[in-house]
Amino acid sequence: ANTFNENVLYNVGQVLASQCINENVDIILAPGINIKRTPLCGRNFEYFSEDPYLTGVLASSYVNGIQSKNIGVSLKHFCCNNREFDRLYQSSDVDYRTLREVYTKAFEMVIKDANPYTIMCSYNAVNGINVAENKFILNDVLRDKLHFENVLISDWGAVHNRVVALKASLDIQFPYDEVQIKKLQRALN
């Protein structure tokens, strides 16, 4: 991202896609496009920038480069994921304007300009509700406002209640969890 060069990011995406093809990988669990809001975030090395616009433009080029070779991406981590410490239990409390202008703007841009095959939700809670089970975040914002129509997956171990996650529009839970599947089957029955 430090290049500020869309062509470089597109080319990097194509190279990664070629490597995926060589290794028989269909979907790469990248890119991470969370906003760098604190230097203490343990995953800043994965993220593009502290600026939502720059992140959106460059991530779109990167995703288009990868998907130009029919390799899918999993855009991550939706949303408000800016720390690793205690990430399973801390809530990112944010007002709606900040949510849309800072934390979801880059996702919106990539959805519009690159149509990622999948999006991975984050571990954290937003405003006290686990993202993997947060109907407002996943359905109302991601699906309805940002117009994401493709596959929505969880980060590994992010789902606490598969039934609630399905109602929030989460398509796939990772990893496979036999106990959660049985709960889901009972609820569907």
N, C-alpha and C positions, 0 to 999 in steps of 0.2 A: 504493500500500500504506500510505502514511502516514495515510490517512483511517481505516484500520481498519474500513472500511465495505463489507460484502459487496454491498450494493445499488449502490454507486458502481461497483465493479468489474464487476458484471453489466451495468450500463448502458454502461460503456466498451466492454465486449466486444460489445454489440449495435451500437454505433456503428461499431466496427472492422469488424464483419461487413457492415454496410450499405455501407461503403466498398469492401470486397472485392467485393460483389455489383456495385456500380457499375463496377468495374474488371475484371470477369470473372475474379476470383481465387477458386479453389476451396479452397485451404488456405493459411493464414497461418503463416509460420515463426516462431511465437511461441506462448505466452510462454516466456521464459527464467526458470526457477525455481531456479537454483542458489543455494546459500546464500552470503551475503556473509560470508566468513571472513577476508578481508584487504582493507584499503583500497587495496591495490595491484592488485586485480583490475580489468583494463581494461573489464570488461563489467558492473560493478556497477549501472550506470544501467539495465540491462535487468532486473535481478533484483528481487524483491520485498522481501526482508528477510534478516536474520541469524538469524531464528527459523523453524525448520522448520514448526511448527504454524501460525503466522500466514501463512506462505507458502502452505501447503497449503489453508487455508480461503479465502484471497483469490484464489489462482490457480484454485481450483475454480469460484468465482463468475464469474471472468473467462472461463474456458473455456466454462462453461455459457451465458454471454451470447453468445459468438461462435457456438457450435454450435447455439444456439436458432434461428438463421437458416440452418441447413444449410451453414455454412462450417466447414471443418475447421481444427484447430490442429495444430501440431507442437510438442509440449511438449519443451523442451530445457534443457540439454544433459545427458543422462544419462551419467554421473554423476561426482561429485567434481571438477567443473570450476570452479576458483576463481582462475585466473590466465591471463593472455594471454601473458606473456613465456615464450618457448620451449615453448609449449603442446604442440607436436608431439613433443617429446622428453623432457619431464619426467614422472615418475610421481607420482601421488597415492597415497602409501602409507598405508593405513588399515586398522584392525582391523574385524572384522565388526560388533561392537556399534556403533561410531561410524558405520560405513557405513549401518546400518539406522536408527539413531536421529537422525542429523544429515543425511546426504547423500541418502538415498532416502525419508525420511518424507514430504516434501511430494509427491514423485512418487506414492507410494502413496496418499495422500489424494486427489489429483486423478484418478488412475485409478479409484478407488472411487466418487468423488462426481461425476465429470464425463465419464469414458470418452473421453479424447482420441482423435481419429482416428488420429494418428500420434505417435510419440516419436522425437526425433533424438538419436543418441548423440553423445558428446563426442569431441574430438580426443585428449585426454590418455590416458595409460596409467593403470591402477589396479593397484597392486601389481605393476608391471613388465610388464603385458600391455595392449597397445593396446585401448581400450574397444570399438572397432568389430569387434574379433576376439576379444573376451574372453567365452568361453562361460559362465564363472561369473557375470559381471556381467549379460550380456544374457539368457541363458537361465535360469540357476539363480535369480538374484535377480529380474530384471525380469519374465520370463515366469512362472516358477513361484511365487516368493514374493509378488510384487506383483500377479500375475494379469493382466498386460497381454497382450491377445489381438489387438490391432490391428496396424497396419503400423509397422515399425521401420525408420527410415532413418538414413543416415550424414550427418554434417556434411560440407561440401564438402572433399574431399581427405583425409578421415580414414581411408579404407580403404587398407591397404598390401597385403593379400592377400585377394582376393574369395572364394577358396575357403574359407579359414579363417573369414572373416566370415560366410559362409552357414552354415557348421557351427555358428557361435555364435548363429545365428537372426536375423541382419541381413537384412531383406527387400530393401531398395533401397539401392544405392550412388549417391551424388552426387559430382561430376557423372558423366555417362556416360563410361566409359573402355573404349575398344575393346580395348585390350591385356588388361585385367582380364576382360572378357567372354569373350575367346578362351581365357584360362586356365581360366575357369569351365566353358566348353563342353568343353574337353579333360578336365577333372576329372570332369564328369558322364558323358562318354562312357566 
